[in-house]
Amino acid sequence: MAYAVLGPCGTFSEEAARRYWGAGVELTTVEDLDIIGRLLADRQVQGALVPLHNTITGWVNSTLKLFKTQRLAIQGQIDIPVAQHLMACNPYDLQDLEVVISHPLALEQCRDFIAFRLNGVKLEHLSSTAGAAQVLRSEPRRAASIGSVQAARLYGLKIIQHNINRPGNITCFVHIESLRKAPFSNRSQARPSAFRPCRDRR
């Protein structure tokens, strides 16, 4: 049975899942955490890997909401460094860009670069960094997105600026399963508050 992650292909969630379970793991990519919750409740997936905390933007509120509405067990975790890159269909100069599209948390992780190098450029939100990369193929404006190297490769984009996030950008992902499906193991935790944020680990 597959594991669920936030999609589409090319997200940091997918990268984290392949590091955690191995490159050959069967993954089901979905649009949002509500869908992951339903898949877990209906036992349509074995489990899921979801973002819980980021060193720059803090706790992921949509994941915390999932814990309030579902009975979940945390079975493990993985922390991955997140490198955000500015990409586009064409190698635009920064001053020629009209709009930058990405997930709100990705934009926040890159706020210093945006403020100093993209001042005045319109910002638009989508539900994932990889989804933003996808839409550039049909975007008539001089647009760029922010996301991973893998997303740029998958969707045929050119990276016009590497590593634009603030330093020390790490996201903690947790492996969750439905409590109706599996009892706690010795390493399971019922609440995300039992896990220390990435920046606090020693």
Contact map, one row per residue, 1 for C-alpha under 8 A:
1110000000000000000000000100000000000000000111000000000000000000000000000000000000000000000000000000000000000000000000000000000000000000000000000000000000000000000000000000000000000000000000000000000000
1111000000000000000000001111000000000000000011100000000000000000000000000000000000000000000000000000000000000000000000000000000000000000000000000000000000000000000000000000000000000000000000000000000000
1111100000000000000000001111000000000000000011111000000000000000000000000000000000000000000000000000000000000000000000000000000000000000000000000000000000000000000000000000000000000000000000000000000000
0111110000000000000000000011110000010000000011111000000000000000000000000000000000000000000000000000000000000000000000000000000000000000000000000000000000000000000000000000000000000000000000000000000000
0011111000001100100000000011110000010000000000011100000000000000000000000000000000000000000000000000000000000000000000000000000000000000000000000000000000000000000000000000000000000000000000000000000000
0001111100101100000000000000111110000000000000000100000000000000000000000000000000000000000000000000000000000000000000000000000100000000000000000000000000000000000000000000000000000000000000000000000000
0000111111101100000000000000111100000000000000000000000000000000000000000000000000000000000000000000000000000000000000000000000101100000000000000000000000000000000000000000000000000000000000000000000000
0000011111100000000000000000111000000000000000000000000000000000000000000000000000000000000000000000000000000000000000000000000101100000000000000000000000000000000000000000000000000000000000000000000000
0000001111100100000000000000100000000000000000000000000000000000000000000000000000000000000000000000000000000000000000000000000001000000000000000000001001000000000000000000000000000000000000000000000000
0000001111110110000000000000000000000000000000000000000000000000000000000000000000000000000000000000000000000000000000000000000001000000000000000001011001000000000000000000000000000000000000000000000000
0000011111111110000000000000000000000000000000000000000000000000000000000000000000000000000000000000000000000000000000000000000111000000000000000011011000000000000000000000000000000000000000000000000000
0000000001111111000000000000000000000000000000000000000000000000000000000000000001000000000000000000000000000000000000000000000000000000000000000001000000000000000000000000000000000000000000000000000000
0000111000111111100000000000000000000000000000001110000000000000000000000000000000000000000000000000000000000000000000000000000000000000000000000000000000000000000000000000100000000000000000000000000000
0000111011111111110000000000000000000000000000000000000000000000000000000000000000000000000000000000000000000000000000000000000000000000000000000000000000000000000000000000000000000000000000000000000000
0000000001111111111000000000000000000000000000000000000000000000000000000000000000000000000000000000000000000000000000000000000000000000000000000000000000000000000000000000000000000000000000000000000000
0000000000011111111100000000000000000000000000001000000000000000000000000000011100000000000000000000000000000000000000000000000000000000000000000000000000000000000000000000100000000000000000000000000000
0000100000001111111111000000000000000000000000001000000000000000000000000000000000000000000000000000000000000000000000000000000000000000000000000000000000000000000000000000000000000000000000000000000000
0000000000000111111111111000000000000000000000000000000000000000000000000000000000000000000000000000000000000000000000000000000000000000000000000000000000000000000000000000000000000000000000000000000000
0000000000000011111111100000000000000000000000000000000000000000000000000000000000000000000000000000000000000000000000000000000000000000000000000000000000000000000000000000000000000000000000000000000000
0000000000000001111111000000000000000000000000000000000000000000000000000000010000000000000000000000000000000000000000000000000000000000000000000000000000000000000000000000000000000000000000000000000000
0000000000000000111111111000000000000000000000000000000000000000000000000000000000000000000000000000000000000000000000000000000000000000000000000000000000000000000000000000000000000000000000000000000000
0000000000000000111111111000000000000000000000000000000000000000000000000000000000000000000000000000000000000000000000000000000000000000000000000000000000000000000000000000000000000000000000000000000000
0000000000000000011011111000000000000000000000000000000000000000000000000000000000000000000000000000000000000000000000000000000000000000000000000000000000000000000000000000000000000000000000000000000000
0000000000000000010011111100000000000000000000000000000000000000000000000000000000000000000000000000000000000000000000000000000000000000000000000000000000000000000000000000000000000000000000000000000000
0110000000000000010011111110000000000000000000000000000000000000000000000000000000000000000000000000000000000000000000000000000000000000000000000000000000000000000000000000000000000000000000000000000000
1110000000000000000000011111000000000000000000000000000000000000000000000000000000000000000000000000000000000000000000000000000000000000000000000000000000000000000000000000000000000000000000000000000000
0111100000000000000000001111100000000000000000000000000000000000000000000000000000000000000000000000000000000000000000000000000000000000000000000000000000000000000000000000000000000000000000000000000000
0111100000000000000000000111110000000000000000000000000000000000000000000000000000000000000000000000000000000000000000000000000000000000000000000000000000000000000000000000000000000000000000000000000000
0001111110000000000000000011111000000000000000000000000000000000000000000000000000000000000000000000000000000000000000000000000000000000000000000000000000000000000000000000000000000000000000000000000000
0001111100000000000000000001111110110000000000000000000000000000000000000000000000000000000000000000000000000000000000000000000000000000000000000000000000000000000000000000000000000000000000000000000000
0000011100000000000000000000111110100000000000000000000000000000000000000000000000000000000000000000000000000000000000000000001000000000000000000000000000000000000000000000000000000000000000000000000000
0000011000000000000000000000011111110000000000000000000000000000000000000000000000000000000000000000000000000000000000000000001000000000000000000000000000000000000000000000000000000000000000000000000000
0000010000000000000000000000011111111000000000000000000000000110010000000000000000000000000000000000000000000000000000000000000000000000000000000000000000000000000000000000000000000000000000000000000000
0000000000000000000000000000000111111100000000000000000000000000010000000000000000000000000000000000000000000000000000000000000000000000000000000000000000000000000000000000000000000000000000000000000000
0000000000000000000000000000011111111110000000000000000000000000000000000000000000000000000000000000000000000000000000000000000000000000000000000000000000000000000000000000000000000000000000000000000000
0001100000000000000000000000010111111111000000010000000000000000000000000000000000000000000000000000000000000000000000000000000000000000000000000000000000000000000000000000000000000000000000000000000000
0000000000000000000000000000000011111111100000000000000000000000010001000000000000000000000000000000000000000000000000000000000000000000000000000000000000000000000000000000000000000000000000000000000000
0000000000000000000000000000000001111111110000000000000000000000000000000000000000000000000000000000000000000000000000000000000000000000000000000000000000000000000000000000000000000000000000000000000000
0000000000000000000000000000000000111111111110000000000000000000000000000000000000000000000000000000000000000000000000000000000000000000000000000000000000000000000000000000000000000000000000000000000000
0000000000000000000000000000000000011111111111110000000000000000000000000000000000000000000000000000000000000000000000000000000000000000000000000000000000000000000000000000000011000000000000000000000000
0000000000000000000000000000000000001111111100000000000000000000000001000000000000000000000000000000000000000000000000000000000000000000000000000000000000000000000000000000000001010000000000000000000000
0000000000000000000000000000000000000111111100000000000000000000000000000000000000000000000000000000000000000000000000000000000000000000000000000000000000000000000000000000000000000000000000000000000000
0000000000000000000000000000000000000011111111000000000000000000000000000000000000000000000000000000000000000000000000000000000000000000000000000000000000000000000000000000000001001000000000000000000000
1000000000000000000000000000000000000011111111000000000000000000000000000000000000000000000000000000000000000000000000000000000000000000000000000000000000000000000000000000000000000000000000000000000000
1111000000000000000000000000000000000011001111110000000000000000000000000000000000000000000000000000000000000000000000000000000000000000000000000000000000000000000000000000000000000000000000000000000000
1111000000000000000000000000000000000001001111110000000000000000000000000000000000000000000000000000000000000000000000000000000000000000000000000000000000000000000000000000000010000000000000000000000000
0111000000000000000000000000000000000001000011111000000000000000000000000000000000000000000000000000000000000000000000000000000000000000000000000000000000000000000000000000001111000000000000000000000000
0011100000000000000000000000000000010001000011111100000000000000000000000000000000000000000000000000000000000000000000000000000000000000000000000000000000000000000000000000001110000000000000000000000000
0011100000001001100000000000000000000000000000111110000000000000000000000000000000000000000000000000000000000000000000000000000000000000000000000000000000000000000000000000111100000000000000000000000000
0000110000001000000000000000000000000000000000011111000000000010000000000000000000000000000000000000000000000000000000000000000000000000000000000000000000000000000000000000111100000000000000000000000000
0000000000001000000000000000000000000000000000001111110000010010000000000000000000000000000000000000000000000000000000000000000000000000000000000000000000000000000000000011110000000000000000000000000000
0000000000000000000000000000000000000000000000000111110000110011000000000000000000000000000000000000000000000000000000000000000000000000000000000000000000000000000000000011110000000000000000010000000000
0000000000000000000000000000000000000000000000000011111011110000000000000000000000000000000000000000000000000000000000000000000000000000000000000000000000000000000000000011100000000000000000000000110000
0000000000000000000000000000000000000000000000000011111111110000000000000000000000000000000000000000000000000000000000000000000000000000000000000000000000000000000000001111000000000000000000000000110000
0000000000000000000000000000000000000000000000000000111111000000000000000000000000000000000000000000000000000000000000000000000000000000000000000000000000000000000000011110000000000000000000000000111000
0000000000000000000000000000000000000000000000000000011111000000000000000000000000000000000000000000000000001000000000000000000000000000000000000000000000000000000001011100000000000000000000000000000000
0000000000000000000000000000000000000000000000000000111111110000000000000000000000000000000000000000000010011000000000000000000000000000000000000000000000000000000000000000000000000000000000000000000000
0000000000000000000000000000000000000000000000000000111111110000000000000000000000000000000000000000000000000000000000000000000000000000000000000000000000000000000000000000000000000000000000000000000000
0000000000000000000000000000000000000000000000000001110011111001000000000000000000000000000000000000000000000000000000000000000000000000000000000000000000000000000000000000000000000000000000000000000000
0000000000000000000000000000000000000000000000000011110011111111000000000000000000000000000000000000000000000000000000000000000000000000000000000000000000000000000000000000000000000000000000000000000000
0000000000000000000000000000000000000000000000000000000000111111100000000000000000000000000000000000000000000000000000000000000000000000000000000000000000000000000000000000000000000000000000000000000000
0000000000000000000000000000000010000000000000000000000000011111110000000000000000000000000000000000000000000000000000000000000000000000000000000000000000000000000000000000000000000000000000000000000000
0000000000000000000000000000000010000000000000000111000000011111111000000000000000000000000000000000000000000000000000000000000000000000000000000000000000000000000000000000000000000000000000000000000000
0000000000000000000000000000000000000000000000000001000000111111111100000000000000000000000000000000000000000000000000000000000000000000000000000000000000000000000000000000000000000000000000010000000000
0000000000000000000000000000000000000000000000000000000000001111111110000000000000000000000000000000000000000000000000000000000000000000000000000000000000000000000000000000000000000000000000000000000000
0000000000000000000000000000000011001000000000000000000000000111111111000000000000000000000000000000000000000000000000000000000000000000000000000000000000000000000000000000000000000000000000000000000000
0000000000000000000000000000000000000000000000000000000000000011111111110000000000000000000000000000000000000000000000000000000000000000000000000000000000000000000000000000000000000000000000110000000000
0000000000000000000000000000000000000000000000000000000000000001111111100000000000000000000000000000000000000000000000000000000000000000000000000000000000000000000000000000000000000000000000000000000000
0000000000000000000000000000000000000000000000000000000000000000111111100000000000000000000000000000000000000000000000000000000000000000000000000000000000000000000000000000000000000000000000000000000000
0000000000000000000000000000000000001000100000000000000000000000011111110000000000000000000000000000000000000000000000000000000000000000000000000000000000000000000000000000000001000000000000000000000000
0000000000000000000000000000000000000000000000000000000000000000001111111000000000000000000000000000000000000000000000000000000000000000000000000000000000000000000000000000000001110000000001000000000000
0000000000000000000000000000000000000000000000000000000000000000001001111100000000000000000000000000000000000000000000000000000000000000000000000000000000000000000000000000000111100000000001000000000000
0000000000000000000000000000000000000000000000000000000000000000000000111110000000000000000000000000000000000000000000000000000000000000000000000000000000000000000000000000000111100011000111100000000000
0000000000000000000000000000000000000000000000000000000000000000000000011111100000000000000000000000000000000000000000000000000000000000000000000000000000000000000000000000011110000000001111110000000000
0000000000000000000000000000000000000000000000000000000000000000000000001111100000000000000000000000000000000000000000000000000000000000000000000000000000000000000000000000011110000001101110000000000000
0000000000000000000000000000000000000000000000000000000000000000000000000111110000000000000000000000000000000000000000000000000000000000000000000000000000000000000000000000011100000000001100000000000000
0000000000000000000000000000000000000000000000000000000000000000000000000111111000000000000000000000000000000000000000000000000000000000000000000000000000000000000000000001111000000000000000000000000000
0000000000000001000100000000000000000000000000000000000000000000000000000001111100000000000000000000000000000000000000000000000000000000000000000000000000000000000000000001110000000000000000000000000000
0000000000000001000000000000000000000000000000000000000000000000000000000000111110000000000000000000000000000000000000000000000000000000000000000000000000000000000000000111100000000000000000000000010000
0000000000000001000000000000000000000000000000000000000000000000000000000000011111000000000000000000000000000000000000000000000000000000000000000000000000000000000000000111100000000000000000000000000000
0000000000000000000000000000000000000000000000000000000000000000000000000000001111100000000000000000000000000000000000000000000000000000000000000000000000000000000000011110000000000000000000000000000000
0000000000010000000000000000000000000000000000000000000000000000000000000000000111110000000000000000000000000000000000000000000000000000000000000000000000000000000000001110000000000000000000000000000000
0000000000000000000000000000000000000000000000000000000000000000000000000000000011111000000000000000000000000000000000000000000000000000000000000011000000000000001110001000000000000000000000000000000000
0000000000000000000000000000000000000000000000000000000000000000000000000000000001111100000000000000000001000100000000000000000000000000000000000111000000000000011110000000000000000000000000000000000000
0000000000000000000000000000000000000000000000000000000000000000000000000000000000111110000000000000000000000000000000000000000000000000000000000111100000000011111110000000000000000000000000000000000000
0000000000000000000000000000000000000000000000000000000000000000000000000000000000011111000000000000000000000000000000000000000000000000000000011110000000000011111100000000000000000000000000000000000000
0000000000000000000000000000000000000000000000000000000000000000000000000000000000001111100000000000000000000000000000000000000000001000000000011110000100001111100000000000000000000000000000000000000000
0000000000000000000000000000000000000000000000000000000000000000000000000000000000000111111100000000000000000000000000000000000000001001000000111000000000001111000000000000000000000000000000000000000000
0000000000000000000000000000000000000000000000000000000000000000000000000000000000000011111000000000000000000000000000000000000000000001100000010000000000011100000000000000000000000000000000000000000000
0000000000000000000000000000000000000000000000000000000000000000000000000000000000000001111100000000000000000000000000000000000000000000000000000000000000001100000000000000000000000000000000000000000000
0000000000000000000000000000000000000000000000000000000000000000000000000000000000000001111110000000000000000000000000000000000000000000000000000000000000000111000000000000000000000000000000000000000000
0000000000000000000000000000000000000000000000000000000000000000000000000000000000000001011111011000000000000000000000000000000000000000000001000000000000000001000000000000000000000000000000000000000000
0000000000000000000000000000000000000000000000000000000000000000000000000000000000000000001111111000000000000000000000000000000000000000000000000000000000000001000000000000000000000000000000000000000000
0000000000000000000000000000000000000000000000000000000000000000000000000000000000000000000111111000000000000000000011000000000000000000000000000000000000000000000000000000000000000000000000000000000000
0000000000000000000000000000000000000000000000000000000000000000000000000000000000000000000011111000000000000000000001000000000000000000000000000000000000000000000000000000000000000000000000000000000000
0000000000000000000000000000000000000000000000000000000000000000000000000000000000000000000111111100000000000000000000000000000000000000000001000000000000000000000000000000000000000000000000000000000000
0000000000000000000000000000000000000000000000000000000000000000000000000000000000000000000111111111000000000000000000001000000000000000000001110000000000000000000000000000000000000000000000000000000000
0000000000000000000000000000000000000000000000000000000000000000000000000000000000000000000000011111000000000000000000001100000000000000000011100000000000000000000000000000000000000000000000000000000000
0000000000000000000000000000000000000000000000000000000000000000000000000000000000000000000000001111100000000000000000001111000000000000000011110000000000000000000000000000000000000000000000000000000000
0000000000000000000000000000000000000000000000000000000000000000000000000000000000000000000000001111110000000000000000001111000000000000000000111100000000000000000000000000000000000000000000000000000000
0000000000000000000000000000000000000000000000000000000000000000000000000000000000000000000000000011111000000000000000000011110000010000000000111100000000000000000000000000000000000000000000000000000000
0000000000000000000000000000000000000000000000000000000000000000000000000000000000000000000000000001111101100000000000000001111110111000000000001110000000000000000000000000000000000000000000000000000000
0000000000000000000000000000000000000000000000000000000000000000000000000000000000000000000000000000111111100000000000000000111110010000000000000000000000000000000000000000000000000000000000000000000000
0000000000000000000000000000000000000000000000000000000000000000000000000000000000000000000000000000011111110000000000000000111000000000000000000000000000000000000000000000000000000000000000000000000000
0000000000000000000000000000000000000000000000000000000010000000000000000000000000000000000000000000001111111000000000000000000000000000000000000000000000000000000000000000000000000000000000000000000000
0000000000000000000000000000000000000000000000000000000000000000000000000000000000010000000000000000011111111100000000000000000010000000000000000110000000000000000000000000000000000000000000000000000000
0000000000000000000000000000000000000000000000000000000000000000000000000000000000000000000000000000011111111110010000000000000000000000000000000100000000000000000000000000000000000000000000000000000000
0000000000000000000000000000000000000000000000000000000010000000000000000000000000000000000000000000000111111110000000000000000000000000000000000000000000000000000000000000000000000000000000000000000000
0000000000000000000000000000000000000000000000000000000110000000000000000000000000000000000000000000000011111110000000000000000000000000000000000000000000000000000011001000000000000000000000000000000000
0000000000000000000000000000000000000000000000000000000000000000000000000000000000010000000000000000000001111111110000000000000000000000000000000000000000000000000111000000000000000000000000000000000000
0000000000000000000000000000000000000000000000000000000000000000000000000000000000000000000000000000000000111111111000000000000000000000000000000000000000000000000011000000000000000000000000000000000000
0000000000000000000000000000000000000000000000000000000000000000000000000000000000000000000000000000000000000111111100000000000000000000000000000000000000000000000011000000000000000000000000000000000000
0000000000000000000000000000000000000000000000000000000000000000000000000000000000000000000000000000000000000111111111000000000000000000000000000000000000000000000111000000000000000000000000000000000000
0000000000000000000000000000000000000000000000000000000000000000000000000000000000000000000000000000000000100111111111100000000000000000000000000000000000000000000000000000000000000000000000000000000000
0000000000000000000000000000000000000000000000000000000000000000000000000000000000000000000000000000000000000011111111100000000000000000000000000000000000000000000000000000000000000000000000000000000000
0000000000000000000000000000000000000000000000000000000000000000000000000000000000000000000000000000000000000001111111100000000000000000000000000000000000000000000000000000000000000000000000000000000000
0000000000000000000000000000000000000000000000000000000000000000000000000000000000000000000001000000000000000000111111100000000000000000000000000000000000000000000000000000000000000000000000000000000000
0000000000000000000000000000000000000000000000000000000000000000000000000000000000000000000001100000000000000000111111111000000000000000000000000000000000000000000000000000000000000000000000000000000000
0000000000000000000000000000000000000000000000000000000000000000000000000000000000000000000000000000000000000000011111111000000000000000000000000000000000000000000000000000000000000000000000000000000000
0000000000000000000000000000000000000000000000000000000000000000000000000000000000000000000000000000000000000000000001111100000000000000000000000000000000000000000000000000000000000000000000000000000000
0000000000000000000000000000000000000000000000000000000000000000000000000000000000000000000000001111000000000000000001111110000000000000000000000000000000000000000000000000000000000000000000000000000000
0000000000000000000000000000000000000000000000000000000000000000000000000000000000000000000000000111000000000000000000011111000000000000000000000000000000000000000000000000000000000000000000000000000000
0000000000000000000000000000000000000000000000000000000000000000000000000000000000000000000000000011100000000000000000001111100000000000000000000000000000000000000000000000000000000000000000000000000000
0000000000000000000000000000000000000000000000000000000000000000000000000000000000000000000000000011110000000000000000000111110000000000000000000000000000000000000000000000000000000000000000000000000000
0000000000000000000000000000000000000000000000000000000000000000000000000000000000000000000000000000111100000000000000000011111000000000000000000000000000000000000000000000000000000000000000000000000000
0000000000000000000000000000000000000000000000000000000000000000000000000000000000000000000000000000111100000000000000000001111110110000000000000000000000000000000000000000000000000000000000000000000000
0000000000000000000000000000001100000000000000000000000000000000000000000000000000000000000000000000011100000000000000000000111110110000000000000000000000000000000000000000000000000000000000000000000000
0000011100100000000000000000000000000000000000000000000000000000000000000000000000000000000000000000011000000000000000000000011111110000000000000000000000000000000000000000000000000000000000000000000000
0000000000100000000000000000000000000000000000000000000000000000000000000000000000000000000000000000011001000000000000000000011111111000000000001111001000000000000000000000000000000000000000000000000000
0000001111100000000000000000000000000000000000000000000000000000000000000000000000000000000000000000000000000000000000000000000111111100000000000011001000000000000000000000000000000000000000000000000000
0000001100000000000000000000000000000000000000000000000000000000000000000000000000000000000000000000010000000000000000000000011111111110000000000000000000000000000000000000000000000000000000000000000000
0000000000000000000000000000000000000000000000000000000000000000000000000000000000000000000000000000111000000000000000000000011111111111000000001100000000000000000000000000000000000000000000000000000000
0000000000000000000000000000000000000000000000000000000000000000000000000000000000000011000000000000010000000000000000000000000011111111100000011110001100101000000000000000000000000000000000000000000000
0000000000000000000000000000000000000000000000000000000000000000000000000000000000000000000000000000000000000000000000000000000001111111100000000000000000100000000000000000000000000000000000000000000000
0000000000000000000000000000000000000000000000000000000000000000000000000000000000000000000000000000000000000000000000000000000000111111111000000000000000000000000000000000000000000000000000000000000000
0000000000000000000000000000000000000000000000000000000000000000000000000000000000000001100000000000000000000000000000000000000000011111111000111000000000000000000000000000000000000000000000000000000000
0000000000000000000000000000000000000000000000000000000000000000000000000000000000000000100000000000000000000000000000000000000000001111111000000000000000100000000000000000000000000000000000000000000000
0000000000000000000000000000000000000000000000000000000000000000000000000000000000000000000000000000000000000000000000000000000000000011111100000000000000000000000000000000000000000000000000000000000000
0000000000000000000000000000000000000000000000000000000000000000000000000000000000000000000000000000000000000000000000000000000000000011111111100000000000000000000000000000000000000000000000000000000000
0000000000000000000000000000000000000000000000000000000000000000000000000000000000000000000000000000000000000000000000000000000000000000011111100000000000000000000000000000000000000000000000000000000000
0000000000000000000000000000000000000000000000000000000000000000000000000000000000000000000000000110000000000000000000000000000000000000001111100000000000000000000000000000000000000000000000000000000000
0000000000000000000000000000000000000000000000000000000000000000000000000000000000000000000100011110000000000000000000000000000000000000001111110000000000000000000000000000000000000000000000000000000000
0000000000000000000000000000000000000000000000000000000000000000000000000000000000000001000000001111100000000000000000000000000000000001001111111000000000000000000000000000000000000000000000000000000000
0000000000000000000000000000000000000000000000000000000000000000000000000000000000000111100000001011100000000000000000000000000000001001000001111100000000000000000000000000000000000000000000000000000000
0000000000000000000000000000000000000000000000000000000000000000000000000000000000000111000000000001110000000000000000000000000010011001000000111110000000000000000000000000000000000000000000000000000000
0000000000000000000000000000000000000000000000000000000000000000000000000000000000011110000000000001110001100000000000000000000010011000000000011111000000000000000000000000000000000000000000000000000000
0000000000100000000000000000000000000000000000000000000000000000000000000000000000111110000000000000010001000000000000000000000011001000000000001111101100000000000000000000000000000000000000000000000000
0000000001110000000000000000000000000000000000000000000000000000000000000000000000111000000000000000000000000000000000000000000011000000000000000111111100000000000000000000000000000000000000000000000000
0000000000000000000000000000000000000000000000000000000000000000000000000000000000001000000000000000000000000000000000000000000000000000000000000011111110000010000000000000000000000000000000000000000000
0000000001100000000000000000000000000000000000000000000000000000000000000000000000000000000000000000000000000000000000000000000000000000000000000001111111000000000000000000000000000000000000000000000000
0000000011100000000000000000000000000000000000000000000000000000000000000000000000000000000000000000000000000000000000000000000011001000000000000011111111100000000000000000000000000000000000000000000000
0000000000000000000000000000000000000000000000000000000000000000000000000000000000000010000000000000000000000000000000000000000000001000000000000011111111111110000000000000000000000000000000000000000000
0000000000000000000000000000000000000000000000000000000000000000000000000000000000000000000000000000000000000000000000000000000000000000000000000000111111111000000000000000000000000000000000000000000000
0000000011000000000000000000000000000000000000000000000000000000000000000000000000000000000000000000000000000000000000000000000000000000000000000000011111111000000000000000000000000000000000000000000000
0000000000000000000000000000000000000000000000000000000000000000000000000000000000000000000000000000000000000000000000000000000000001100100000000000001111111000000000000000000000000000000000000000000000
0000000000000000000000000000000000000000000000000000000000000000000000000000000000000000100000000000000000000000000000000000000000000000000000000000000111111100000000000000000000000000000000000000000000
0000000000000000000000000000000000000000000000000000000000000000000000000000000000000011110000000000000000000000000000000000000000001000000000000000000111111110000000000000000000000000000000000000000000
0000000000000000000000000000000000000000000000000000000000000000000000000000000000000011111000000000000000000000000000000000000000000000000000000000000100011111000000000000000000000000000000000000000000
0000000000000000000000000000000000000000000000000000000000000000000000000000000000001111001000000000000000000000000000000000000000000000000000000000100100001111110000000000000000000000000000000000000000
0000000000000000000000000000000000000000000000000000000000000000000000000000000000001111001110000000000000000000000000000000000000000000000000000000000000000111110000000000000000000000000000000000000000
0000000000000000000000000000000000000000000000000000000000000000000000000000000000001110000000000000000000000000000000000000000000000000000000000000000000000011111100000000000000000000000000000000000000
0000000000000000000000000000000000000000000000000000000000000000000000000000000000011100000000000000000000000000000000000000000000000000000000000000000000000011111100000000000000000000000000000000000000
0000000000000000000000000000000000000000000000000000000000000000000000000000000000111100000000000000000000000000000000000000000000000000000000000000000000000000111110000000000000000000000000000000000000
0000000000000000000000000000000000000000000000000000000000000000000000000000000000111100000000000000000000000100100000000000000000000000000000000000000000000000111111000000000000000000000000000000000000
0000000000000000000000000000000000000000000000000000000000000000000000000000000000111000000000000000000000001111100000000000000000000000000000000000000000000000001111101000000000000000000000000000000000
0000000000000000000000000000000000000000000000000000000100000000000000000000000000000000000000000000000000001111100000000000000000000000000000000000000000000000000111111000000000000000000000000000000000
0000000000000000000000000000000000000000000000000000000000000000000000000000000000000000000000000000000000000000000000000000000000000000000000000000000000000000000011111000000000000000000000000000000000
0000000000000000000000000000000000000000000000000000001100000000000000000000000010000000000000000000000000000000000000000000000000000000000000000000000000000000000001111100000000000000000000000000000000
0000000000000000000000000000000000000000000000000000011100000000000000000000000011100000000000000000000000001000000000000000000000000000000000000000000000000000000011111110000000000000000000000000000000
0000000000000000000000000000000000000000000000000000011100000000000000000000001111000000000000000000000000000000000000000000000000000000000000000000000000000000000000011111000000000000000000000000010000
0000000000000000000000000000000000000000000000000011111000000000000000000000001111000000000000000000000000000000000000000000000000000000000000000000000000000000000000001111100000000000000000000000010000
0000000000000000000000000000000000000000000000000011110000000000000000000000111100000000000000000000000000000000000000000000000000000000000000000000000000000000000000000111110000000000000000000000110000
0000000000001001000000000000000000000000000000001111100000000000000000000000111100000000000000000000000000000000000000000000000000000000000000000000000000000000000000000011111000000000000000000000000000
0000000000000000000000000000000000000000000000001111000000000000000000000111110000000000000000000000000000000000000000000000000000000000000000000000000000000000000000000001111100000000000000000000000000
0000000000000000000000000000000000000000000000111100000000000000000000000111100000000000000000000000000000000000000000000000000000000000000000000000000000000000000000000000111110000000000000000000000000
0000000000000000000000000000000000000000000000111100000000000000000000011111000000000000000000000000000000000000000000000000000000000000000000000000000000000000000000000000011111000000000000000000000000
0000000000000000000000000000000000000001000001110000000000000000000000011110000000000000000000000000000000000000000000000000000000000000000000000000000000000000000000000000001111101100000000000000000000
0000000000000000000000000000000000000001101000100000000000000000000001111000000000000000000000000000000000000000000000000000000000000000000000000000000000000000000000000000000111111100000000000000000000
0000000000000000000000000000000000000000000000000000000000000000000000111000000000000000000000000000000000000000000000000000000000000000000000000000000000000000000000000000000011111111000000000000000000
0000000000000000000000000000000000000000100000000000000000000000000000100000000000000000000000000000000000000000000000000000000000000000000000000000000000000000000000000000000001111110000000000000000000
0000000000000000000000000000000000000000001000000000000000000000000000000000000000000000000000000000000000000000000000000000000000000000000000000000000000000000000000000000000011111110000000000000000000
0000000000000000000000000000000000000000000000000000000000000000000000000000000000000000000000000000000000000000000000000000000000000000000000000000000000000000000000000000000011111111000000000000000000
0000000000000000000000000000000000000000000000000000000000000000000000001000000000000000000000000000000000000000000000000000000000000000000000000000000000000000000000000000000000111111100000000000000000
0000000000000000000000000000000000000000000000000000000000000000000000001010000000000000000000000000000000000000000000000000000000000000000000000000000000000000000000000000000000100111111110000000000000
0000000000000000000000000000000000000000000000000000000000000000000000000010000000000000000000000000000000000000000000000000000000000000000000000000000000000000000000000000000000000011111100000000000000
0000000000000000000000000000000000000000000000000000000000000000000000000000000000000000000000000000000000000000000000000000000000000000000000000000000000000000000000000000000000000001111100000000000000
0000000000000000000000000000000000000000000000000000000000000000000000000111000000000000000000000000000000000000000000000000000000000000000000000000000000000000000000000000000000000001111110000000000000
0000000000000000000000000000000000000000000000000000000000000000000000001111000000000000000000000000000000000000000000000000000000000000000000000000000000000000000000000000000000000001111111000000000000
0000000000000000000000000000000000000000000000000000000000000000000000001110000000000000000000000000000000000000000000000000000000000000000000000000000000000000000000000000000000000001001111110100000000
0000000000000000000000000000000000000000000000000000000000000000000000111100000000000000000000000000000000000000000000000000000000000000000000000000000000000000000000000000000000000000000111110100000000
0000000000000000000000000000000000000000000000000000000000000000001000001100000000000000000000000000000000000000000000000000000000000000000000000000000000000000000000000000000000000000000011111110000000
0000000000000000000000000000000000000000000000000001000000000001001000000100000000000000000000000000000000000000000000000000000000000000000000000000000000000000000000000000000000000000000011111110000000
0000000000000000000000000000000000000000000000000000000000000000000000000000000000000000000000000000000000000000000000000000000000000000000000000000000000000000000000000000000000000000000000111111000000
0000000000000000000000000000000000000000000000000000000000000000000000000000000000000000000000000000000000000000000000000000000000000000000000000000000000000000000000000000000000000000000011111111000000
0000000000000000000000000000000000000000000000000000000000000000000000000000000000000000000000000000000000000000000000000000000000000000000000000000000000000000000000000000000000000000000000111111100000
0000000000000000000000000000000000000000000000000000000000000000000000000000000000000000000000000000000000000000000000000000000000000000000000000000000000000000000000000000000000000000000000001111110110
0000000000000000000000000000000000000000000000000000111000000000000000000000000000000000000000000000000000000000000000000000000000000000000000000000000000000000000000000001000000000000000000000011111110
0000000000000000000000000000000000000000000000000000111000000000000000000000001000000000000000000000000000000000000000000000000000000000000000000000000000000000000000000111000000000000000000000001111110
0000000000000000000000000000000000000000000000000000001000000000000000000000000000000000000000000000000000000000000000000000000000000000000000000000000000000000000000000000000000000000000000000000111110
0000000000000000000000000000000000000000000000000000000000000000000000000000000000000000000000000000000000000000000000000000000000000000000000000000000000000000000000000000000000000000000000000001111111
0000000000000000000000000000000000000000000000000000000000000000000000000000000000000000000000000000000000000000000000000000000000000000000000000000000000000000000000000000000000000000000000000001111111
0000000000000000000000000000000000000000000000000000000000000000000000000000000000000000000000000000000000000000000000000000000000000000000000000000000000000000000000000000000000000000000000000000000111
